[in-house]
Amino acid sequence: MRALFVLIFCLFSFSVSAFQVRPMVADLSSQGSQSQQTLRIINPSKNPLTIDVSAFNISISDSGVESLEANEEDFLIIPMTTIIPPGSSQSVIVRYIGEPIINHSKSYRITVEQVSVDLNDNAQSGVGMSLSFRTLFNVVPDNAEAKLIIKEKKQLAENQWGVSLENLGNKYVRLSKGQWNIKSKGKVLTLEGMDLSRALSGKILLPNSKGNIAISIPKEFQAADSELEVVF
């Protein structure tokens, strides 16, 4: 019991001292004053925090698996590496400098990664703990729009559907930001907000792409005899 208490205390201590990043999601223009965003990184701990900031392209498979590829050309990041004193914050400028004219939105992860921190005061073990944030930055052309189509839905398990989606538009879709309405035999279920985010296996659908996601649905709503509507 005492060991469990110590573990919980340690986890709590780490969580309250972990750094914070804001904003976690941002839309940028491909050129002009709106092509820049300032990241604010807050260090509430009692120790200096060393962080690295990097940009990555996002690609998403049809099954919703996200993969990242380093991109050192599309963004100017100042500073890329910095040390934040205890109880202080640091502003990091992230500016898109890629293609100024784009036909569809482009999505990136701007990662803020803590350089390994040694938890041993004597620095003998060489074992550290680090934390990483993956922010979502989207570069969006003027008047871009998403167009989400539900292609198919099927029962995967008693409490789970598989849904095939297609985005015919030129703007990304954050699936967890919509309202999912399910109707069956006079019953109505609405999923949105955190409930929807927890239920979905995939969160983003890129422009002109297809994807298959899983979503947790109560067993009284079976895919074969239910209607599904997604509203943004």
N, C-alpha and C positions, 0 to 999 in steps of 0.2 A: 504494500500500500504506500509506504514511504517512497519507494522507488518510482511509483506511478506519479506521486505528487511532485517529485523532483523533475521528472520528465515533462510534466505539464508546465511547471514553472519555467523550465528552460525554453520550451517552445514559446510560451507567452513572452518571455523576456526578449527572445529573438524577434518575435513579430512586432513588438512595440518599438524596437530599435532599428528595424529594417527601413531602408530609404524609400522615398515616395517619388513618383514621376507623374507630372501633369502637363498637358492632357495625354490620355491614353489613345485617343482617336482624333484625327484631324483631316480635314479636306483642304487641299491647296489648289491654286490655279497654276497653270503651266507657265505663266509669265506675269510680270507686274508685281505690285506690292503684296498681293495675296498669295504669292508663291513662297512665302516665308512663314515659319511658325517658330515660336520660342518654347522650348521645353524647360520646365522648371523642375529641378531635382532637389529634393529636400533631404537633409541628413539630420534626423532627430536624435541620433545616438551620441554617446560620449566619446566617440573615437573618430579620427579623420576617415573620410570615405574616398577611395580612389575609384573612378568610373571610366569606362570606355564607351563611346557612342559610335555605332556603325549602322550602315544602311544595307538592306537586303531586298532583292526582288522576291515577290511571292508567286508561286505556282501551286495550283490545286488540282489534284487528280479527280477523275469522275467519282471516285468513292469518297471524296472529301478530305483526302490526306494532303496536308500543306507541306511544301518543301521550300527552302530558302536558298538563294544564291547571292553571294556577296556582290554589292554594287558600289564601286568607288567613283563612278562617273556622274551619276544623276543628282548628287546632293553635295552641297557645301555645308560642312558641319563645323561650328566654331564654339568652344574647343572640342576636339574629338576625345581628348583625355584630360582629366582634371582631378584635383584633390579638393574635396569639400570639407572645411573645418567642422568640428562637432557643433551641432545646433544651428548650422547655417544652411544656406541654399545656393544653388548655382543655376544661372540661366544659360541654356545652350541654344544657339541659333541654328535652325535647320532650314536651308534654302534649296529649293528645287532648281537645278541648272541644266536639266536634260532638254529633250526636244521641246521647243516652245509651242509647236503646233501639233496637237495630238487629236486623233479621231475618237478615242475611247479612254475611259479612266484607266489609270495604272495604279496598282496597289503595292505598297512596300511595308516592310517591318523596319522601324528605326529602333534598334535594340540599345538599351542602357544596361551595361553589365558591370557589376562590381568586381574589381580586381580582388583576387583571393585574399581573405583576411585571416591571419593566423590567430587562433583562439588560445594559443599557449603563450603566456607571458614570456617564457624563456626562449620562445621561437626555436625549439629543438625538434618538434615533431614534424614540421613542414606540412601539416595538415590544416587546411583552411575551409571556410564556408563562404560561399558567394551566392549572390542573388542576381537574377536577370529579369528585366522587363522588356516585353516585346510590344511596342506601340504600333498602331495601324495608321499609316499615312497614305492618303489617296490623292493623286493628282487628277483633277477632274476638268474636262473641257467645258466651256460655257454651254448651257442648255442641254447638257447630257441627261439622259433618262434611262432608268432600268425598266425592263419589260419582262416580268416573271411569268412563266407558263408552267402549270402543273401538268406533267406528261402522264404520270402513272402513280398509283398508290397501291400498296399490297401489304398483307399481314406478314410480318417477320416472326413475331412471337405473340403470346397472349396479350401483352401490354406494349407492343411495339409495332410501328408501321415502318415500311420503307417507302420513300417518296422520291420520284424522279422529277427533277426540275430543269428548266432551261431559261437562261436569261438572254433574251433576244435584243436587249437594249445595249447602249454604249456606256452605261454606268454600272459600277459594282452594286451588289445587293448585300446588305447586312441582314441575314435571315432572322436573327434574333430581335431585330428592331420592328418587325411587323406584328400583325395581329392574326393569329391562326384560328379560324372558326371552323369547328367540326359539328355537323348536324347528322343525327341518326334517329329515326323513329320518334320524332317529337322532342328529342333531347338535344341540347346545345352545349357545346364546350368551347370556351374561348381561352386560348393560351397567349400570353404576352408577358413582357418584362422578364423578371428573373425566372419565373416558372417556365417560360418558353426557352430561355437560354439554357436552363438545366436539362430540358427535355430533348434539345437538338444535339445531334452528333456533329453537325457542320454549321459554321457561322457565316461564311462568306461565299457568294457566287460571283465570279468575275464576269465582265461583259462578254457577250457572245460565247457563252460556255454552258456546258451541261454538268449536272451533278446529281449524285444519289446520296440522300441523307437518311438517317434513322431518327425517328422521333418517338418518344414515350407517350402513349395514349392509353387512358383507362380501358380495361377490357370490354366494358359495355359499348364501346365504339369500335366496331369492326370495320376494317378498310373496305370490304366488299359492299357493305350496305350503308356507307356514310358518305356525306358530301364534305369536301375540303375547300376552303376559301382562304387565301392569304391576302391581307390588306395592309398597305403602307400609307 
